[in-house]
């Protein structure tokens, strides 16, 4: 999407991400060990840019009990969403290394940040990359386990994009994203913003241009959304614009389709 006051794009060219973009976005509550056996979670939050060891009180797991069924007993919510990550169905040890010895259970991720996701998901090499995608911060937009929304996103449709790309009326020192992540005011303000009408149905890239609630001329049966024009991860085009079928400019293709629809109606 394009900044309403300039031509700056949210599709950030490689090596052009603002200093500190989406760093330290998550502030975990510190759990104080009370003695006895603990579960030591190492780098579990690193996809958010946090690299820390956060011990939390946890019963010791016998090595024979280290399996997904044991995890699901205490963490059933990880599989209760409408859309469950394939990796979850494959089993917790697919992403988490669990070691129990000397009355301590230690859990780590097999890789940190986007490197873990890259073990299964192909990383795009296009020249224009979405800021979080470029930084390997997949968990800003996706829940790693399950969600009520397709692709385990943290919100549905345009609301996912507008969580970062819509201006907020009052900003404190930090900004909350999806009620569970925090980024600094400076980092939030560095993200390009778009101005929409109060209904969030019109306003980008021009005041009366629709962005929601009408049929998508290029995708039958679907409605207009941010993804009608923009790629969420990477693109060869400025502003993360997508190409229409056959490699045609998406704006030209869309407006040509609208003209054809109008012509067909006039001939009836």
N, C-alpha and C positions, 0 to 999 in steps of 0.2 A: 504494500500500500504506500501511497505517496503522502508525504507531509503536506498538510493543507496550506502551509505558509511558505513552502520552498519545494525544490525538486529533490530533496534528500530522500533516499529510499530506505525502507526497512529491510530490503534485501541488501545486506551489507557485502560488498565485494571482499574477496579473500584478503586477509591482513589489514582490513580497514575497520575492524570492530572498535567502538569507542573504548578508551581506557577504563577498565573496571566493569565492563558491560556484564551484568548478571553475575557478579561475583558475590559470594557470601549471601545468597538469596534466602537461605533457610537458617533460622535461629532455633536450634533444638533446645528443649528444656533439659537442663542438666539433672541427671538422676544421681543421687549420692548413695554409694554403697553402704550398707549397714552391717557389713561383715558376712562371713560365711561364703557359700558358693555364689559366683556371679556369672553372668553372661557378658562377655566382653565383645562389643560390637565395634569392629575396626573399619573405618572408612565407609561405613554404611551410608553416610550422607554425602559422600564425595561427588555424586552426580550434581549436587547443588553447589559445588565449589567448596565444600567443607571437608577438611582433612583432619579428623580428630578421633581419638579413642574415647568413647562414652560408655563407661561401665554402668550396667543397670542390674539391679538385684534379680536373680533368676535361679531356679533350682538346677542343680547339676544334672546333665543328661548322660546316661550310660551310653557308651558307644553303640551298643546294640539297638538303642532307641533312636538313633540318628537317622530319621527317614521322614519323608513328607507327611505321612499320616500323623506323626507325633507333632509336627509343626501345626497342622490343621486343627488339632485338638484345642490349642490355645489361641490360634489365629484363624478362625473360620472365615472372618470377613475378607481375607485375602482371596477367597474363591466365591464370594457371594454376589459379585457384580454381574450385570447383564452380559458384559463383554469381558472375558477372562483371557489374560495374556497367554499365548501358547507356551511360553517358558514356564508358567505356573503349572500348566497341565503336565509338563514334562518332569516336574518335580523340583523342589526347593534346591537340592544340591546342584541343579543345573547352573545356578548363578551364585549360590552361597557355599562357601567352604566351612564346614562345621567340624571342629576338633574338640574332643573332650578328654582331658587328662589332668591328673593331680587335682581333682575336685574343682576343675574349672572348665567351662564350655566357652570356646572362642568361635565366633562367627565372623567371617570376612567375605567380601565380594571377590570374585575371581579376577576382576579388573575394575578400574575406577572410571568415573565419568562416562563419556560416550564410548570408550573402549569396550565396555561390557556389552552395550547394545550392538556394537559392531561385530561381535562374535557370531551373531545370527543375521543382523540386518546389514544389507549392503550400504556402504557410505557413498553418497553422491559426490562427484568431483567437479560439478559445475562451477563456473567462475563466480556466480552470485549466490551467497549462502545466507540463510536466515540466521540472525545473531546467535540465539541459543543453540541451533543446530551446529553452527560452526564451532561453538565452544564445547560441544558434547554434552550440553545440558538438556538432554531429552526429557528429564523428569519435570521440567518447568511446565510442559504441556501435557505430558503423559503420566498416568499412574503405572508403575511397573508391574502391578499385580492384576487389578481389575477395575472396571468403571461401568457406569450406567451408559456410557457413550462409546460409539464406534472408535476403534483403534485405541481404546483405553485413554481417551483424552479427558482432561479435567473439567471440561464444559462442552456444550453442544453448539455447533454452527458458529455464527459470527461472534457469539459471546466469548468464545475461546480467544480469538484474535483481539477483541476489544478490551479484554482484561489488561492488556499492555498498551494497545494502540489508541485507546480512547482517553482523552484528558480527564483528570479527576479534579473536582472543584476545590478541594482543600487537601494539601499534602503536608504531612508531618515530616519528621526526620527519616522515616521509613514508610514504605508502601506495601500493603498486604496484597498478595496475589492468590486468588482462590482460597482465601482464608487460612492458608497454611504455610505460605512462603513469604519472605520479606526481602525487599531490595531497598537500597538507599534511595533517597529522594533524587539525588543527582543521577543515579543510574536510570531511574524511571523517566526522568525528564529528558534523558539522552535518546530515548526510544522515540522514533517518529510517531506523531499523532495525527489522527484524522478527525474532522468535525462532521458529525452527522446531525440530522434533525432529531427532535426529542423522541420520535418513535423508533429511531435507529433503522429506518427503512430507506432513507435517501441521504445524499450528500457527498458521495465520493465516486469518482474524482472531481465531479462538478456538483453544484448545489442540488440539482434535480435528478441526478443520476441514481437509479435504484440499486440497492445492495441487498435487499431481502424482500420476501413475501410476494414476489412475482415470478412467473415462469422463466426459467433460464433458456434463452433462445438456442443455445448450442447443446444443451443436454436435456433431451426430452424426458418429461416426468419429474424433473428436479427444479428447485427454486434457486434464484440468484443468491449468491453468498460470496464471501471473500474468496473462496476457492474457485469461483467461476472465472476469476481473472488472475489470481495469484497462487503460486506454489507454496506450500507450507515449509518446505525444507530447502530446496535449491532450484536454480534456474539458469539458463543461458542468457536470459533477458534482464534488463534493468528492472528494478523494483519487484523482482521475483515474479514478473509476468509470465504467464503460461503461453504456449503456442496452441492455436486451434488445430483442428484436424487437418493434416496435410502440411503443417508447418506455417500456416497463415497467421498473421498478426491477430491476436484475439479480439482486439477492439474492432478492426475492420470486419472480421468474420461475424461478430455478434451483430453489428449494425446492418450488415448485408442480409443476415438472416431475418432481422426485424423488418427490413424493407420488403423482403420476399413474402413474409407473412401478411403484411399490409396489402400488398398487391394481390395476393390470393383471395383475401377477404373482399376486396373491391370488385373482383370478377364474379363473385357468387350472385 
